[in-house]
Amino acid sequence: MSTAQTTTARATTAQTTLPPGDTVAPAPGGALPPAPALPGADSQTLSALSGQVPGTPRGALLTPPRIGKNPGQTRVVLDLPPGTAYRIVPGGIGLRVELTGVSVTPQVVQNISPELRSWRAETTPGGAVFTLLTGAPTTPRSGWRAQLLPPASGDLSRLAIDLSPALADLTPLAPQEKLLAAVPAVPAARGMAILALSASYVRPRVVIDPGHGGRDPGAVGAVIEKEVVLDVALRVAALLRAAGVDVVLTRDRDGELNPDKNTDLTLRAKMGTPGTQLFVSIHVNAMDARSALRGYGVETWWNPNHPLSSSLAALLQTHVVNETGAYSQGLKNSQSLAVLRNSRIPAALVEIGYTSHPVDGLNLQDTNYRDRVALGIAQGIREALVTGIVDGGAVGGAGK
């Protein structure tokens, strides 16, 4: 085989073996700058859906919104006179900002930015409404942030609205939310009962795999992948163990299983030994600098290594997105990933965000976001265990 053929073959092998984002080198000039936060905004509190500008209403004709653009995020600022009341209504096509006590000149402006496709101003019987057509759906928890700011000069307050599909829920979980319902013990397979001194039931066992480690940092951008995924994996393990699950971590510190990447991935997959029911690998994604703004949110990968792997992946994706409010990139299985392909039990790989994105990278830095990711993964695993999405339906099935 020629040198060119060898290089191509190695590249193809890497693409079908490594998790997405693992082959992305850090941007030559560093990561994109983080998106600026709203002045005085508190990420631990969701933005208010309604409010009112202090002062006595006097009515006014509003000027068009002012637009600020940053990589991955667009800011819309509405200058509001005293007494103006507002209500923000998130929806599948964007945000609707309803205003009372003011008027507008009907207008439509299009092709503004990837995050704001257009805005439209309309009059209403009681005032005016601005419709912000966004590049992705918005919810009360995600896709936008808003803050009512005092006047910079004069008497017009500023309703500043940040738009980005990567804006997720960074509010803290209440203590009671960090608890999982107990996971029932499961029947032990033959052979396991002997090892367990003839006990008929044992704790279900799962393998949690924090990707990378040691000399392999994984994706590098706003965060270092190996550090974030280990932190999340330890949180997942704590939640599951408190609920009665036997958790095996492929690593619990900064190290790899083998200096050779392919061997390392194979060893991780093979930790799903007889008696193990599920395998879940945790990673952070990345895209190269030219494409970084297109990569954000959560996705879950599965391979046809086991008939139930797709079901496990679907549960993980659903729960992580529900807990975080993160943008859902959906389920993926277009690449054969070694850490999944070599597993003999239901297995899935969760990409919990993109370190290369200027907004999603900030999510990954946030401890509340990591808490929510961990809870979502733990909830998905718990549901898989109690609903029978396991190999053989009993501990020991992996050895069949």
ABEGO torsion letter per residue (X at the ends): XBAAAAAAAAAAAAAAABBBGAABBBBAAEBBBBBBBBBGBBAABBBBABBBBBEBBAEBBBBBBBBBBBBGBBBBBBBBBBGBBBBBBBBAAEBBBBBBGBBBBBBBBBGABAABABBBBBBBAAEBBBBBBBABBBBAABGBBBBBBBBABEABBBBBBBBBAABBBABBBBAAAABBBBBBBBBBBBGAAAAAGGBABBBBBBBBBBBEEEABAEBBBABBAAAAAAAAAAAAAAAAAAAGBBBBBABABBBBABABAAAAAAAAAAABBBGBABBBBBBBBBBBAAAAAABBEBBBBBBAABAAAAAAAAAAAAAAAAAAGBBBAEBBAABBBAAAAABABBBBBBBAEBAABAAAAAAAABAAAAAAAAAAAAAAAAAAAAAGBBBGGBBGAAAX
